């Protein structure tokens, strides 16, 4: 097993109607590279993915602290629309941003950083469905598979997962 990311601990958000592939693909890529991962939800329940794949939360969002992690991964689906209403999720997202730690988001995940107020002046991508939301939040939206703007990594949708996974691995491999 590859161990290049063994010093990294990565927080994943989960909730009902998360996009299955957008959680599992980067999770497994990071685990294969040796990173420790934690999947946190509002409860310790098993959440149903958009396509029905279950995901058991390993930790409570309320117990999570940015200082315990080197990165945050936000899957898409419809989950981000609900989670962005949770003050703890917004606080965590802002803390990762203030610390300059990686925030990786794909598809509809941009809703959380939008609600956290951290998109102004950023160049990002997403599903075209939230392009207006991102631009109205002050971001520059581009139609590319993956965009890296400082510590903010973004991708459009599931077909872009290979590029998104590479971007996450490469970013963390260059981060102590």
N, C-alpha and C positions, 0 to 999 in steps of 0.2 A: 504494500500500500504506500502511496505517495504521502510524505509527511511534511511537505513544504509549508503548510499553513498551520502546523501544530500549535503555534503560539497565538492563534486567533480564536476568539469566541464570538459567534455570530448569532444575533437575535432575529428570529423570524416571527412575524405576526400571523395569527390565524383567527378566523371567524367564519360564521356561516356564509356559504356561497363564495368561498375563495376559489380562484381559478386553480384547479388541480395541478396542472403541469407547471404553473408559475411558482408554486411552492416546492413541489417535489424535485423538479429538475435542478434548481440551484442548491437545494438542501443536500441532495446526493453528491453533486459535484464538489461542494465544500467538504463534506464528510470524506470523500475519496482523497481529497488533498490534505486531510489531517486536521481540519478545523473542528472545533467543538461547536455544536449547534444547540440552540434552545428554541423551542416553539412555544410562544406565549399567547394565551387567549384571555378573554374577559372572565372565563370560567375554566375549570379543568375538564370540561366536557369533550366529547368527540364531535367535531364539526364536519358537516357535509360539504364537500366541494361542489362546485358548479356542475360537475359531471358525475357527482355521487361518490367520489372517492373520500373515505373518512380520514380525518386527521385528529389525533388525540393531542390536546394541549398538554405540554409538559410542565408549564409554569403559569402563574397568574400575572397578567400585565401589571396589576397593582404592585407586585413585588419586584418588578424589574427596574434596574438602574443602569443608565448609560455607562457609568464608570466600570461596570462589570463586563463590558463588551467592546470589541474593536469595530463592529459593523452592524448595520441594520438592513434586513431584506424585507421589502413589502411586496407580497404577491398582489395580483389584481383580482379580477372577478368583481362581484358586487360587494364583497366584504369591506373594502376601503370606505364605501359610502356610509356604512354603519359605524365602523371603528373611528372615523374622523369626528364623530360626535362625542367620543370619550376623551375627557381632558387629560387623562394619563397618557394616552397614545400621542396626543399633540405635544405634551410636555416632553416625552421621550424623544420624539422626532426633533424638536427644537434643541434638545440637549446634544443629540448626535451631531446636529448641524453646528452648534456653537463650538463643539470639540473638534470639528473638522474630520470626524470619523465617517467612513463610507456609509452612504444611504443609497441602497439599490432599489429601484422601483420599476415595475413593468405594467403595461397596459393601463388599467384604471387605478393603479396604486398611487398615481400622482394626486389623487383627491386628498390623501392624508397630508403630504407636504404643502399642498395648497391651503388647507385649513389650518396648518401650523404656521402659515405666513412666511415660508422660507423660499418661495419660488421667484421672487422679484430679482431680475438681473441674471437668472440662470438660463442656460441653453439646455433643452431637454427634448425628449420624444415621448410618445405614448400612443395608445390607440387613438386614431383620429377622432373618436367619440368624445374625448375630453380636451382636444386641442384648444377650443375656445376657453375652457375653464383655466387652462394653464396660461394662455396669453392674457386673459383678463386678470390673472394673478401676477402679471409682470414678467413672465418667462418668455423666452424666444423658443418657439416650437419648430423642430425640424423633422422631416420625414426620412429618418435613418433607422437602421436596425437597432443600433445601440449608440448612445451618446455618453461621453464622459466629460463632465464639466466640474473640474476640481474633484471634490469628494462625492459628488452627486452622479450616480450612474443610472441611466434610464434605457428602457427598451420598449418596443411597440406592442408585441403580442407573441403568443406561443411559437410561431415559426422563427422568431428571432432568438429563441432560447440558446442555441449554440453560441451565438455572438455575445449574448448577455452573460452566459456562464464563463466564457473566456475573459470578458472584461472584468468580472468580479474576481476571478482567480488571479489574473494579472495584476489588478489593483492591489489586492491584499498581499500578493507575493512581494510587492515593492514597499509594503508598509511594515515597519518593525512590530 
